[in-house]
Amino acid sequence: MSKRTQKAGSSGRFGARYGVVVRNRIKSIEATQKAKHECPVCHHMAVKRVSSGIWSCKHCGVKFAAEAYTPKTKKELSQVEE
């Protein structure tokens, strides 16, 4: 028997529509936004996305605004540029 292809992941719901580049882009974006991230206050891996641009830590309960798909704040972005 031949080897099967890998699963499409979260973008498998689109089937054969929209092209492989768009589906792969959505797959990588959704993987980062649905993962757990480090809290900027208590430094635990407990930050989850509440809605677009709103992030919440399940450990200390702090809510903060950041980017839509990753919890990077403007303060963190300015430190990276320097």
C-alpha positions as CSV (number, residue, x, y, z in Angstrom):
1,M,0.0,0.0,0.0
2,S,1.1,3.5,-0.6
3,K,1.8,6.0,2.1
4,R,-1.0,8.4,2.8
5,T,-0.6,12.2,3.0
6,Q,-0.5,13.9,6.4
7,K,-3.7,15.3,7.9
8,A,-4.6,18.9,7.0
9,G,-5.0,20.0,10.6
10,S,-7.3,22.9,11.4
11,S,-7.5,23.9,7.7
12,G,-8.9,20.6,6.7
13,R,-12.4,22.0,7.1
14,F,-11.9,23.9,3.8
15,G,-11.4,20.7,1.8
16,A,-10.0,21.3,-1.7
17,R,-11.1,25.0,-1.7
18,Y,-9.1,28.3,-1.6
19,G,-5.7,26.9,-2.6
20,V,-2.9,25.3,-0.7
21,V,-1.1,28.6,0.1
22,V,-4.1,30.1,1.8
23,R,-4.9,26.9,3.7
24,N,-1.3,26.5,4.9
25,R,-1.3,30.2,6.1
26,I,-4.5,29.7,8.0
27,K,-3.1,26.5,9.5
28,S,0.0,28.2,10.9
29,I,-1.9,31.3,12.2
30,E,-4.5,29.1,14.0
31,A,-1.8,26.9,15.5
32,T,-0.1,30.0,17.1
33,Q,-3.3,31.7,18.2
34,K,-4.7,28.5,19.9
35,A,-1.5,27.6,21.7
36,K,-0.7,28.5,25.3
37,H,1.6,31.5,25.7
38,E,3.6,33.0,28.6
39,C,1.9,35.5,30.8
40,P,3.7,38.9,30.9
41,V,2.8,39.3,34.6
42,C,3.2,35.9,36.3
43,H,5.3,34.2,33.6
44,H,3.2,31.0,33.5
45,M,2.3,29.3,30.3
46,A,-1.4,30.0,30.8
47,V,-2.4,32.8,28.4
48,K,-5.3,32.0,26.0
49,R,-7.0,34.1,23.4
50,V,-10.5,35.4,24.5
51,S,-11.3,37.2,21.3
52,S,-9.6,39.2,18.6
53,G,-6.8,41.2,20.4
54,I,-7.9,40.2,23.9
55,W,-5.8,37.8,25.9
56,S,-6.4,36.3,29.4
57,C,-4.1,34.5,31.8
58,K,-5.8,31.4,33.4
59,H,-3.3,31.5,36.3
60,C,-3.4,35.0,37.6
61,G,-6.5,36.3,35.9
62,V,-5.0,39.3,34.2
63,K,-6.6,40.4,30.9
64,F,-4.6,42.5,28.4
65,A,-4.8,43.7,24.8
66,A,-2.2,42.7,22.3
67,E,-2.0,41.6,18.7
68,A,-4.9,39.6,17.1
69,Y,-3.1,36.3,16.7
70,T,-0.2,36.5,19.2
71,P,-0.1,38.1,22.7
72,K,2.8,40.5,21.8
73,T,2.1,43.9,23.3
74,K,3.4,47.2,21.8
75,K,5.9,47.5,24.6
76,E,7.4,44.1,23.7
77,L,7.5,45.0,20.0
78,S,9.3,48.3,20.7
79,Q,12.0,46.5,22.8
80,V,12.6,44.1,19.9
81,E,13.1,46.9,17.4
82,E,15.7,48.7,19.6
